[in-house]
Amino acid sequence: MRRYAAWLLPVLIFVALGAAWGQDAKGLVAAKYAAPLKKIFDYQAVFAPLDPALAKVYPVAIVENKTFYVFEPVPGEKAYRLAASAPDAYGVPAGVRAAMPLGFWEDRMACVVTPDVFDRPEGYVIIFHEFVHCAQWEGGEREFKQGLSIYQKAMSKKDYMWELQYPFPYAKPAFVDTYRALLEAWESGDTAAAASLRADLAKILTPEEWEYMTWQEWKEGLARNLENRMRYAAGLPENGGGANPPYDRVTFYVGGDKFIRFLGKVERGAAGDLGALYRKIKAKPDRRPLPSQIPI
C-alpha cells in the first residue's frame, strides 16, 4: 500500500501542476488578446450605422499553436471573454478568415481567424465581413439552403464543400460575355440593359447553375458589399478582386456587390432585409422585361 501511495503521489502532483499550467496558459492567452478584441467594439461604433447586419458582434475563435481559443462578447460590456478552447482538429492554415459553426462548441457560429488579423486596420474590416456571414446564418441561411436543389443533392452525397468546389461553367464564352456586360450595366445603372442581360443569363445557365450563382451573389456578394462600405468608412481602398476574367467563384462576390448597389439605387431599402434581398437576387426572370421596368 505504501509503495502504491509513493507512486501515486508524484502522479497526482504532476496532474495538478498540468491543470494549473493549463489554466495559466489560458489566462495568458486571454490577457494577450483582451486589447485587440476590445478594438472590435471601437470599429462597431463606426460600422453599425451602415447596415443592420453590422449591428451585432459575434464570437471570435483565434487559432494559435494548433488550438482554438473561442472568445465571446460579454453581455452589457464592450469586451470579450475566453469561453472555450479545443485542439485544432481542422488543420486551420495561417491567415484563415472564415465564419463557421464550431462542432466542439455546440455548433455555435464564430468568426475564425489567426492572430495576424489584428496586425492592421484591414483585419478588423475582414472580421466584420465574417460577422456578416454570422448574421446571415442567424437570419435564415439554413432555411434558404433547404430550398436549394443543389444543396439537397450535395448533402445526399455528403459533399460539404459544394459552396467552394461546385463545377460552375466560369469559362463558357456565353456566360463570360453576358456576365461582363451585366457587371457594366449594374455599374452604370442601366436598368434596361440589366434586365435584359439578367434574362439572358437565365437562359444560358441550367437551373442548378442559376441556384449556385445567385446563392454566391447573396451570401458572398452581401459580405463584399458591406466590406467595401466599411472600407470606405475606415479610409481603406475598395476590394474589387474577382472583377476581371478569368472568372471564378470570387466573381460572384463582385457581382453580388454591384447588384446590391444597383438595387439600392433603383429600389430604396431593397438591401436592408436579408430574406427579401435573397429572394430578390434568386428570382429567375421568365420573360424579357420592357426597358421601362425595374429588373427583378
Backbone bond lengths (Angstrom), bond angles and torsions (degrees), N, CA, C in turn:
res aa  C-N    CA-C-N  psi(-1)  N-CA   C-N-CA  omega(-1)  CA-C   N-CA-C  phi
1 M - - - 1.457 - - 1.521 110.69 -
2 R 1.365 114.05 -41.73 1.466 117.66 179.87 1.526 111.23 -65.20
3 R 1.362 114.49 -38.09 1.469 117.88 177.80 1.521 110.49 -62.31
4 Y 1.342 115.48 -41.31 1.471 120.21 179.21 1.519 110.53 -62.77
5 A 1.324 117.41 -43.46 1.465 122.32 179.50 1.520 110.26 -64.46
6 A 1.306 116.10 -39.62 1.465 120.00 -179.66 1.521 111.10 -64.95
7 W 1.332 116.41 -33.33 1.473 120.58 179.10 1.530 111.14 -78.52
8 L 1.335 116.71 -37.22 1.459 121.28 -175.04 1.517 112.67 -71.74
9 L 1.338 116.78 -35.67 1.466 119.90 -175.21 1.524 112.90 -58.69
10 P 1.341 119.99 -47.92 1.473 119.41 177.86 1.529 112.93 -61.66
11 V 1.340 115.13 -34.95 1.460 118.59 179.07 1.523 110.94 -63.82
12 L 1.334 115.25 -46.14 1.469 119.71 179.16 1.520 111.42 -62.14
13 I 1.308 116.18 -39.69 1.467 120.12 178.50 1.527 110.07 -63.97
14 F 1.349 115.75 -41.69 1.460 119.77 179.88 1.528 110.93 -63.29
15 V 1.341 116.08 -43.88 1.463 120.55 179.51 1.519 110.64 -62.76
16 A 1.328 116.00 -43.30 1.467 120.11 -179.60 1.518 111.09 -64.05
17 L 1.331 115.31 -41.91 1.470 118.71 178.82 1.521 110.78 -66.08
18 G 1.357 116.08 -38.42 1.458 119.96 178.40 1.511 111.67 -62.78
19 A 1.335 116.09 -43.08 1.461 119.87 178.49 1.520 110.69 -64.24
20 A 1.326 116.20 -42.47 1.468 119.97 179.23 1.521 110.58 -63.78
21 W 1.353 115.73 -40.81 1.460 118.83 178.98 1.517 110.48 -64.09
22 G 1.350 116.02 -39.47 1.461 119.94 179.03 1.512 111.53 -62.07
23 Q 1.332 116.05 -42.90 1.462 119.47 178.31 1.522 110.78 -65.29
24 D 1.324 116.58 -40.20 1.463 119.95 178.20 1.517 110.73 -63.88
25 A 1.339 117.18 -40.21 1.467 120.96 179.59 1.520 110.35 -62.85
26 K 1.331 117.05 -43.01 1.455 120.65 178.36 1.526 110.56 -63.87
27 G 1.344 114.95 -38.64 1.458 118.80 178.21 1.513 111.76 -62.92
28 L 1.333 116.32 -38.71 1.458 120.47 178.80 1.529 110.64 -66.81
29 V 1.333 116.56 -40.34 1.461 120.37 178.54 1.521 110.26 -64.55
30 A 1.330 116.36 -43.59 1.466 120.55 179.69 1.517 110.90 -61.61
31 A 1.313 116.69 -42.11 1.468 120.80 -180.00 1.530 110.81 -68.72
32 K 1.329 116.07 -37.70 1.464 121.35 -178.21 1.519 111.98 -61.42
33 Y 1.332 116.58 -37.79 1.460 120.01 -174.15 1.529 114.28 -103.73
34 A 1.301 117.45 3.68 1.469 120.15 -179.02 1.524 111.65 -58.29
35 A 1.326 117.29 -49.04 1.469 120.63 -177.58 1.531 112.32 -69.93
36 P 1.335 119.41 -47.74 1.471 118.45 178.19 1.526 112.92 -59.40
37 L 1.329 117.28 -38.44 1.459 119.66 179.50 1.525 111.33 -71.05
38 K 1.298 117.00 -33.74 1.466 120.36 178.98 1.529 110.86 -63.52
39 K 1.339 116.42 -30.88 1.469 119.96 179.23 1.526 112.10 -64.15
40 I 1.329 117.14 -20.89 1.465 119.84 176.86 1.519 110.20 -56.78
41 F 1.321 116.61 -37.29 1.462 120.23 -178.90 1.533 111.30 -72.09
42 D 1.327 117.16 -29.26 1.471 119.79 174.66 1.526 110.30 -64.69
43 Y 1.330 115.61 -42.92 1.464 119.48 178.08 1.522 111.14 -70.45
44 Q 1.313 117.11 -33.54 1.462 119.99 178.72 1.528 110.81 -59.30
45 A 1.321 116.86 -37.91 1.462 120.18 179.84 1.526 111.32 -61.14
46 V 1.332 116.83 -29.57 1.464 122.09 179.63 1.521 110.82 -85.08
47 F 1.325 116.90 -40.03 1.461 121.21 -172.32 1.524 114.47 -86.24
48 A 1.309 117.94 -31.84 1.468 120.69 -173.95 1.523 114.08 -54.78
49 P 1.356 120.04 -39.24 1.467 118.93 -179.57 1.525 114.19 -67.57
50 L 1.334 118.05 -12.21 1.454 120.65 -175.47 1.525 113.00 -74.08
51 D 1.328 117.33 -33.49 1.471 120.29 -175.83 1.527 108.91 -167.71
52 P 1.344 117.83 146.47 1.467 120.28 178.25 1.528 113.90 -56.99
53 A 1.337 117.50 -29.61 1.466 120.62 -179.39 1.517 112.77 -68.88
54 L 1.340 117.36 -10.94 1.459 121.76 -179.59 1.526 112.43 -105.79
55 A 1.315 116.30 6.38 1.468 119.72 -173.48 1.525 113.03 -78.32
56 K 1.323 117.36 -19.39 1.467 121.18 -173.43 1.520 110.73 -117.87
57 V 1.327 116.25 143.33 1.466 120.31 172.53 1.523 108.27 -99.84
58 Y 1.323 116.17 152.91 1.463 122.26 -173.66 1.530 110.36 -125.65
59 P 1.323 117.63 168.96 1.466 119.85 176.59 1.522 111.78 -57.42
60 V 1.315 114.97 148.77 1.462 122.31 177.74 1.525 108.09 -123.89
61 A 1.321 116.06 124.09 1.464 121.87 177.99 1.523 108.40 -105.35
62 I 1.318 115.75 115.28 1.464 121.43 179.46 1.523 108.28 -98.72
63 V 1.323 116.31 125.26 1.462 120.96 -179.19 1.527 108.42 -100.65
64 E 1.301 114.73 116.69 1.466 120.95 -176.76 1.524 109.08 -145.24
65 N 1.336 116.39 135.92 1.475 121.42 179.26 1.534 111.63 52.20
66 K 1.345 115.14 44.37 1.458 122.12 177.25 1.527 112.93 60.45
67 T 1.319 115.29 31.05 1.470 120.99 -179.66 1.520 110.17 -137.19
68 F 1.333 115.75 138.49 1.456 122.00 171.54 1.528 108.59 -86.55
69 Y 1.328 116.16 127.46 1.456 121.51 170.55 1.521 106.81 -116.64
70 V 1.321 116.02 111.08 1.456 121.28 -174.03 1.527 109.89 -98.34
71 F 1.315 115.65 120.50 1.460 121.91 177.70 1.522 108.85 -109.28
72 E 1.320 116.99 137.42 1.453 121.07 177.23 1.524 110.18 -122.83
73 P 1.343 117.02 150.85 1.463 119.72 179.79 1.532 110.62 -62.76
74 V 1.310 115.80 141.46 1.463 121.22 175.74 1.526 108.20 -84.52
75 P 1.323 118.91 120.35 1.470 120.53 -178.71 1.523 112.17 -55.10
76 G 1.317 114.78 129.95 1.450 120.20 177.17 1.519 115.10 78.40
77 E 1.318 117.23 0.66 1.463 121.11 -179.98 1.529 110.26 -128.34
78 K 1.310 115.27 153.75 1.453 119.83 175.54 1.518 108.83 -94.05
79 A 1.307 114.42 68.10 1.460 121.24 -177.19 1.516 109.58 -158.32
80 Y 1.336 115.24 160.03 1.456 122.57 174.84 1.532 108.63 -113.18
81 R 1.327 115.37 153.22 1.458 120.54 175.15 1.527 108.78 -128.75
82 L 1.324 116.02 149.14 1.460 120.73 177.50 1.524 108.67 -71.95
83 A 1.330 116.02 117.51 1.460 120.74 -174.19 1.521 113.12 -105.47
84 A 1.320 117.37 -25.84 1.471 119.77 -177.32 1.518 109.63 -164.24
85 S 1.306 115.57 160.05 1.465 121.49 173.04 1.515 108.01 -147.08
86 A 1.323 115.55 152.49 1.460 120.53 -178.34 1.516 109.11 -162.77
87 P 1.324 117.50 152.83 1.464 120.16 175.83 1.533 110.27 -61.32
88 D 1.323 115.82 147.31 1.461 120.87 178.35 1.522 109.34 -79.18
89 A 1.320 115.33 95.54 1.469 120.52 179.30 1.522 112.06 -84.76
90 Y 1.346 117.11 -6.98 1.459 120.91 -177.16 1.531 112.56 -91.28
91 G 1.336 117.16 -17.76 1.454 119.95 -174.17 1.514 111.54 69.95
92 V 1.334 116.42 48.16 1.471 121.70 -175.89 1.525 110.13 -63.77
93 P 1.344 117.77 125.44 1.468 120.16 -179.85 1.519 112.20 -79.30
94 A 1.316 116.72 158.47 1.459 121.42 176.46 1.519 109.65 -61.51
95 G 1.326 116.24 140.61 1.452 120.92 178.39 1.508 114.83 86.45
96 V 1.330 118.36 5.56 1.464 120.39 -178.30 1.527 110.47 -66.25
97 R 1.315 115.16 142.46 1.471 123.02 173.70 1.529 104.79 -137.95
98 A 1.305 117.60 112.02 1.457 120.17 -173.92 1.517 110.33 -153.70
99 A 1.323 115.56 164.70 1.457 122.39 170.90 1.517 106.24 -125.18
100 M 1.315 117.83 127.41 1.454 120.42 -175.65 1.522 111.12 -158.15
101 P 1.350 116.43 151.30 1.461 119.69 172.97 1.525 109.04 -74.92
102 L 1.320 117.43 136.47 1.456 121.84 -176.29 1.524 109.68 -97.53
103 G 1.323 116.44 113.78 1.449 121.34 -177.06 1.513 113.56 -60.25
104 F 1.325 117.41 -33.75 1.460 120.78 -178.68 1.533 111.69 -80.92
105 W 1.337 116.47 -2.23 1.470 120.70 -177.22 1.534 109.44 -128.57
106 E 1.309 115.48 48.38 1.464 123.43 177.22 1.530 112.65 57.46
107 D 1.333 116.01 31.38 1.464 122.49 178.68 1.528 112.72 57.89
108 R 1.304 115.86 29.45 1.464 119.37 176.04 1.525 109.52 -76.82
109 M 1.315 115.96 145.72 1.463 121.94 -176.59 1.524 110.82 -78.94
110 A 1.327 116.02 141.62 1.464 120.61 178.03 1.517 110.13 -151.09
111 C 1.297 115.00 155.15 1.464 122.26 170.74 1.520 106.71 -84.49
112 V 1.321 117.13 121.28 1.469 122.44 -176.39 1.528 109.12 -104.95
113 V 1.333 115.70 124.39 1.462 121.13 -177.12 1.523 109.59 -141.88
114 T 1.325 115.77 167.70 1.449 121.75 167.99 1.529 108.15 -107.17
115 P 1.332 118.86 161.32 1.465 121.54 -169.39 1.526 115.90 -55.42
116 D 1.332 118.15 -27.36 1.454 120.40 -176.99 1.523 113.42 -65.21
117 V 1.326 117.81 -11.29 1.467 120.16 179.07 1.523 111.38 -61.82
118 F 1.335 116.74 -24.67 1.458 120.49 -176.74 1.522 113.33 -88.51
119 D 1.339 116.98 2.36 1.459 120.14 -173.41 1.528 114.18 -73.78
120 R 1.341 117.85 -21.85 1.461 120.17 -177.72 1.524 110.03 -150.36
121 P 1.335 117.24 159.64 1.472 120.43 -176.86 1.527 113.82 -55.30
122 E 1.329 117.81 -34.52 1.452 120.93 -179.38 1.524 111.35 -57.19
123 G 1.327 116.59 -31.28 1.448 120.79 -179.24 1.521 112.36 -62.05
124 Y 1.317 116.17 -35.15 1.464 119.11 179.73 1.535 110.79 -72.08
125 V 1.315 116.89 -32.65 1.466 119.70 174.22 1.521 109.54 -62.80
126 I 1.329 116.50 -41.33 1.462 120.62 -179.98 1.528 110.47 -66.42
127 I 1.324 117.36 -37.25 1.467 119.62 176.45 1.521 109.75 -58.59
128 F 1.333 116.57 -44.02 1.464 119.04 179.25 1.529 111.55 -71.72
129 H 1.314 117.61 -28.41 1.473 120.25 171.29 1.532 109.05 -57.02
130 E 1.333 115.96 -45.11 1.463 119.60 179.22 1.531 111.13 -71.06
131 F 1.320 117.36 -30.76 1.468 119.85 174.89 1.534 110.52 -62.14
132 V 1.337 117.14 -32.21 1.467 119.96 176.57 1.527 109.12 -60.45
133 H 1.330 117.11 -41.19 1.463 120.19 177.89 1.536 110.82 -65.35
134 C 1.315 116.31 -35.28 1.470 119.14 175.40 1.528 109.88 -63.99
135 A 1.332 116.68 -40.74 1.462 120.86 178.20 1.526 110.40 -64.61
136 Q 1.327 117.17 -39.36 1.464 120.64 177.14 1.530 110.70 -63.45
137 W 1.323 116.25 -40.41 1.456 121.49 178.79 1.530 110.11 -59.11
138 E 1.318 115.90 -43.69 1.467 120.72 179.73 1.527 111.98 -77.20
139 G 1.327 116.53 -23.27 1.460 120.98 -173.18 1.512 115.74 -95.54
140 G 1.339 117.21 14.66 1.459 118.96 174.08 1.511 116.00 124.34
141 E 1.332 119.27 -0.16 1.462 120.57 -175.54 1.523 112.63 -54.28
142 R 1.327 116.93 -45.56 1.459 119.56 -176.99 1.527 111.46 -63.11
143 E 1.325 116.31 -39.71 1.465 120.04 178.91 1.527 110.92 -69.21
144 F 1.337 116.73 -39.88 1.464 120.32 178.92 1.528 110.39 -61.53
145 K 1.331 116.57 -41.96 1.466 120.26 -179.75 1.527 111.72 -60.23
146 Q 1.322 115.38 -38.46 1.456 119.16 -177.43 1.528 111.43 -59.23
147 G 1.330 116.75 -25.19 1.453 120.41 -179.59 1.508 114.08 -87.77
148 L 1.322 117.82 1.85 1.463 122.12 -179.03 1.523 110.85 -96.54
149 S 1.328 116.36 124.96 1.462 119.41 176.84 1.526 110.62 -64.92
150 I 1.327 116.60 -32.95 1.460 119.93 180.00 1.520 110.95 -65.64
151 Y 1.321 116.88 -35.41 1.466 121.56 177.75 1.522 110.34 -70.80
152 Q 1.322 116.70 -45.08 1.466 120.77 179.78 1.530 110.73 -60.28
153 K 1.321 115.98 -41.82 1.462 120.66 178.86 1.528 110.71 -64.72
154 A 1.341 116.20 -42.78 1.463 120.33 -179.87 1.521 111.05 -63.69
155 M 1.342 117.13 -41.76 1.462 119.78 -178.94 1.526 111.43 -68.29
156 S 1.330 116.89 -32.76 1.466 119.36 178.28 1.523 111.09 -64.78
157 K 1.339 115.54 -25.18 1.461 121.19 178.74 1.525 112.39 -100.16
158 K 1.353 115.90 3.47 1.460 121.97 -175.74 1.530 111.18 57.01
159 D 1.316 115.14 37.00 1.462 122.11 178.32 1.534 108.59 -92.34
160 Y 1.331 115.79 88.52 1.449 120.47 -175.50 1.530 113.02 -84.38
161 M 1.319 116.25 0.07 1.464 120.78 -179.58 1.526 111.71 -108.24
162 W 1.322 117.78 16.63 1.462 121.04 -173.69 1.523 112.47 -59.50
163 E 1.315 118.02 -34.43 1.462 119.82 -178.54 1.525 111.77 -65.38
164 L 1.321 116.44 -27.33 1.465 120.88 -178.47 1.522 112.60 -96.36
165 Q 1.315 117.18 -27.39 1.461 119.70 -167.88 1.521 114.93 -119.79
166 Y 1.319 119.29 9.56 1.458 119.96 -179.31 1.538 110.08 -60.91
167 P 1.341 117.62 132.99 1.475 120.54 -176.70 1.529 112.86 -79.10
168 F 1.302 116.20 68.52 1.462 120.83 179.13 1.537 109.36 -72.53
169 P 1.333 117.92 144.28 1.482 120.90 -177.62 1.531 112.75 -79.67
170 Y 1.334 115.35 64.29 1.470 120.20 -175.70 1.525 113.01 -60.45
171 A 1.327 117.57 -31.47 1.468 121.12 -175.33 1.519 113.36 -91.51
172 K 1.310 118.36 -0.96 1.461 121.58 -179.84 1.530 109.23 -61.80
173 P 1.328 119.11 120.38 1.471 121.50 -174.07 1.528 113.88 -52.44
174 A 1.318 117.37 -42.81 1.468 119.59 -178.89 1.524 111.04 -63.01
175 F 1.342 116.54 -38.86 1.463 119.46 178.09 1.527 110.69 -68.27
176 V 1.321 116.78 -46.76 1.468 120.95 -177.69 1.527 110.43 -58.52
177 D 1.313 117.09 -49.38 1.463 120.84 -178.12 1.529 111.68 -63.47
178 T 1.315 116.04 -42.81 1.465 119.55 -176.96 1.516 111.55 -71.51
179 Y 1.319 117.30 -42.50 1.476 119.24 -178.26 1.524 110.78 -69.75
180 R 1.338 116.88 -36.86 1.468 119.54 176.37 1.528 110.30 -60.39
181 A 1.318 116.17 -44.81 1.462 120.57 179.22 1.531 111.24 -66.16
182 L 1.331 115.97 -35.08 1.465 119.70 179.17 1.521 110.91 -67.54
183 L 1.322 117.53 -41.05 1.465 120.61 176.15 1.529 110.55 -57.66
184 E 1.318 115.77 -41.70 1.469 120.50 179.48 1.527 111.01 -67.04
185 A 1.329 117.16 -39.37 1.469 120.69 179.32 1.519 110.82 -65.62
186 W 1.317 117.11 -42.42 1.467 120.03 177.13 1.520 110.65 -63.15
187 E 1.334 115.22 -41.67 1.466 119.97 -178.28 1.521 111.26 -63.12
188 S 1.318 117.01 -40.64 1.463 121.34 -177.31 1.525 113.24 -85.25
189 G 1.335 116.91 -11.74 1.456 119.97 -178.87 1.517 113.38 78.54
190 D 1.324 116.84 24.66 1.465 121.83 -178.64 1.532 108.44 -82.89
191 T 1.324 117.07 95.77 1.459 121.21 -174.51 1.536 112.56 -66.09
192 A 1.338 116.98 -38.13 1.465 120.03 -179.15 1.523 110.52 -65.64
193 A 1.332 116.88 -47.26 1.458 120.56 179.94 1.527 110.72 -65.17
194 A 1.335 116.38 -39.87 1.460 120.01 -179.50 1.528 110.84 -62.36
195 A 1.316 116.71 -43.24 1.461 120.92 179.18 1.521 111.13 -63.48
196 S 1.320 116.41 -44.49 1.458 121.37 -178.10 1.528 111.02 -65.35
197 L 1.325 116.86 -44.64 1.457 120.99 -177.20 1.526 111.71 -70.60
198 R 1.331 116.75 -34.03 1.466 119.77 177.22 1.538 109.37 -64.90
199 A 1.317 116.03 -39.91 1.461 120.28 176.98 1.524 110.91 -65.33
200 D 1.328 116.64 -37.71 1.464 120.11 177.05 1.531 110.90 -62.38
201 L 1.313 116.28 -41.60 1.460 119.82 178.51 1.520 111.46 -60.19
202 A 1.328 115.46 -40.17 1.465 119.89 -179.74 1.528 111.45 -61.03
203 K 1.329 116.53 -28.33 1.461 120.55 178.57 1.524 111.47 -82.90
204 I 1.323 116.31 -33.44 1.462 121.33 -176.23 1.526 111.68 -73.16
205 L 1.335 116.59 -38.24 1.456 121.57 -172.72 1.525 112.09 -93.93
206 T 1.312 116.03 151.96 1.460 121.24 172.29 1.533 108.03 -74.42
207 P 1.337 118.52 162.20 1.471 120.47 177.27 1.524 112.46 -55.16
208 E 1.323 117.20 -38.47 1.466 120.20 179.78 1.519 111.01 -68.78
209 E 1.327 117.17 -40.56 1.470 120.60 178.36 1.525 110.66 -65.42
210 W 1.331 116.26 -37.48 1.473 119.86 177.30 1.531 109.98 -63.15
211 E 1.328 116.35 -42.80 1.463 120.19 177.95 1.530 110.51 -58.66
212 Y 1.322 116.00 -45.36 1.466 119.35 -177.49 1.525 111.12 -64.95
213 M 1.313 116.49 -47.72 1.460 121.05 -179.11 1.530 111.28 -58.45
214 T 1.323 116.31 -50.14 1.463 119.74 -175.92 1.527 111.77 -70.67
215 W 1.342 116.65 -30.43 1.463 119.02 175.77 1.524 110.30 -62.92
216 Q 1.325 115.85 -45.71 1.462 119.80 179.51 1.531 111.31 -67.91
217 E 1.325 117.03 -36.96 1.469 119.68 178.10 1.519 110.77 -61.99
218 W 1.331 116.41 -35.98 1.470 118.79 178.53 1.525 111.03 -77.93
219 K 1.331 116.41 -54.22 1.459 119.21 -172.32 1.526 112.21 -67.28
220 E 1.313 116.89 -54.99 1.464 119.94 -177.20 1.525 111.89 -87.33
221 G 1.332 116.35 -29.17 1.460 118.96 178.59 1.512 112.37 -64.67
222 L 1.339 117.01 -41.15 1.461 119.78 178.10 1.528 110.63 -65.47
223 A 1.333 116.32 -43.02 1.460 119.22 179.25 1.526 110.76 -62.38
224 R 1.336 117.48 -41.01 1.470 120.46 177.63 1.528 110.63 -66.49
225 N 1.326 116.93 -40.84 1.459 120.90 179.62 1.530 110.91 -59.21
226 L 1.325 116.03 -48.35 1.460 119.66 -179.44 1.530 111.13 -71.69
227 E 1.331 116.56 -32.69 1.465 119.25 174.81 1.525 110.22 -58.44
228 N 1.326 116.58 -45.78 1.464 119.00 -178.82 1.520 112.16 -68.19
229 R 1.306 117.52 -33.51 1.460 119.75 175.02 1.529 110.51 -66.16
230 M 1.317 116.25 -38.71 1.469 120.28 176.79 1.522 110.82 -68.11
231 R 1.327 116.61 -39.62 1.459 119.66 178.22 1.529 110.32 -59.70
232 Y 1.316 115.75 -42.49 1.471 119.23 178.92 1.519 110.05 -62.48
233 A 1.324 117.29 -43.57 1.463 121.06 -179.20 1.525 111.68 -65.30
234 A 1.350 116.29 -30.39 1.462 120.99 -179.01 1.522 112.99 -92.45
235 G 1.333 117.29 1.61 1.456 120.76 179.84 1.514 113.40 74.16
236 L 1.328 117.49 29.56 1.461 122.47 -178.93 1.521 110.33 -108.45
237 P 1.329 118.24 154.23 1.469 120.67 179.42 1.513 111.91 -67.15
238 E 1.326 116.04 150.58 1.457 122.04 -179.42 1.521 111.02 -67.91
239 N 1.312 115.97 149.49 1.463 122.66 174.81 1.520 107.93 -96.27
240 G 1.330 116.68 110.45 1.463 121.40 -179.85 1.508 112.46 -114.98
241 G 1.322 117.21 16.50 1.457 121.28 -177.44 1.508 113.24 -57.79
242 G 1.328 116.75 132.44 1.453 122.31 178.30 1.520 114.41 102.64
243 A 1.332 116.93 -1.53 1.466 119.85 -174.30 1.525 113.65 -74.29
244 N 1.316 116.98 -26.64 1.461 119.94 -173.70 1.525 112.24 -108.17
245 P 1.343 116.65 146.80 1.475 120.10 175.17 1.529 109.95 -61.53
246 P 1.338 118.74 155.27 1.462 125.94 0.65 1.524 111.55 -70.09
247 Y 1.331 115.82 136.06 1.453 121.28 -177.04 1.530 111.18 -77.76
248 D 1.319 114.26 152.44 1.464 121.59 173.58 1.519 107.98 -151.88
249 R 1.317 116.94 -165.41 1.457 121.12 -175.89 1.528 112.23 -57.35
250 V 1.330 116.91 -35.25 1.461 120.75 -177.46 1.529 111.38 -67.21
251 T 1.316 117.34 -20.30 1.459 120.69 176.48 1.527 110.71 -58.68
252 F 1.321 116.48 -32.94 1.468 119.50 179.77 1.528 111.77 -74.04
253 Y 1.346 117.33 -19.75 1.466 119.97 171.69 1.531 108.57 -63.24
254 V 1.346 114.07 -45.89 1.466 120.07 179.43 1.522 110.13 -66.82
255 G 1.338 115.61 -45.41 1.455 119.36 -178.93 1.518 111.97 -60.12
256 G 1.327 116.58 -45.61 1.453 119.46 178.31 1.512 112.39 -62.76
257 D 1.320 116.33 -40.58 1.465 121.23 177.80 1.530 110.34 -59.26
258 K 1.327 116.03 -50.20 1.466 119.83 -177.76 1.529 111.66 -67.35
259 F 1.337 117.02 -37.17 1.461 120.33 179.22 1.532 110.32 -64.37
260 I 1.332 116.42 -42.66 1.465 120.68 -179.60 1.528 110.46 -66.70
261 R 1.324 117.01 -39.01 1.471 119.42 175.77 1.531 109.87 -62.38
262 F 1.317 115.06 -42.93 1.464 121.16 179.58 1.528 110.46 -60.99
263 L 1.320 116.20 -46.82 1.462 119.85 178.64 1.521 111.47 -61.45
264 G 1.330 116.07 -35.64 1.454 119.63 178.67 1.518 112.86 -63.88
265 K 1.337 115.91 -26.85 1.467 119.90 179.08 1.523 111.72 -82.52
266 V 1.334 117.02 -40.48 1.459 119.73 -173.23 1.525 113.46 -94.55
267 E 1.328 116.01 -20.63 1.458 119.79 179.32 1.520 108.95 -138.24
268 R 1.289 117.63 96.15 1.463 121.58 -177.41 1.531 110.73 -58.51
269 G 1.328 114.65 133.88 1.455 119.80 178.52 1.508 114.74 80.65
270 A 1.332 118.36 2.29 1.467 120.67 -176.27 1.521 112.36 -64.57
271 A 1.341 116.82 -27.04 1.463 119.66 -175.89 1.527 112.81 -97.68
272 G 1.313 118.57 3.98 1.451 120.52 -173.73 1.516 115.58 -81.34
273 D 1.330 118.27 -22.35 1.460 123.16 -177.29 1.521 108.68 -113.15
274 L 1.341 117.25 122.47 1.461 120.73 -174.59 1.522 112.53 -60.01
275 G 1.327 116.98 -44.58 1.459 120.00 -179.31 1.515 112.45 -67.62
276 A 1.333 116.08 -44.07 1.465 120.05 179.65 1.522 110.75 -63.39
277 L 1.329 116.04 -39.40 1.465 120.00 179.26 1.524 110.51 -65.36
278 Y 1.329 117.12 -42.12 1.460 119.63 179.08 1.523 111.22 -60.97
279 R 1.313 116.24 -45.04 1.472 119.60 179.94 1.529 111.03 -65.18
280 K 1.312 116.59 -34.52 1.461 120.59 179.08 1.533 110.67 -65.64
281 I 1.322 116.04 -44.80 1.459 120.57 -178.63 1.524 111.35 -70.79
282 K 1.328 116.88 -39.42 1.465 121.23 -175.16 1.532 112.57 -73.27
283 A 1.331 117.06 -27.35 1.464 120.90 -173.71 1.523 110.77 -52.55
284 K 1.313 115.71 128.73 1.458 121.26 -177.34 1.524 110.32 -100.82
285 P 1.332 118.33 118.71 1.469 120.23 -179.80 1.524 110.65 -61.05
286 D 1.319 116.36 136.40 1.460 119.27 177.22 1.520 111.98 -107.27
287 R 1.311 115.67 2.38 1.459 119.67 175.89 1.532 107.21 -159.92
288 R 1.315 115.96 165.76 1.452 120.52 178.89 1.538 108.97 -83.77
289 P 1.339 117.81 114.92 1.458 119.39 -178.77 1.529 112.43 -65.79
290 L 1.296 115.40 155.52 1.449 120.00 173.62 1.519 109.46 -68.29
291 P 1.339 118.21 152.79 1.458 120.52 -177.78 1.518 113.30 -55.93
292 S 1.313 117.81 -27.64 1.457 119.95 -177.66 1.511 113.45 -80.04
293 Q 1.348 116.90 -9.25 1.461 119.84 -176.22 1.512 111.69 -89.52
294 I 1.315 115.38 142.35 1.461 120.89 173.67 1.510 108.30 -75.50
295 P 1.328 118.87 132.05 1.464 120.58 -176.76 1.528 111.62 -68.41
296 I 1.313 114.70 147.98 1.446 120.20 176.44 1.525 108.96 -88.34
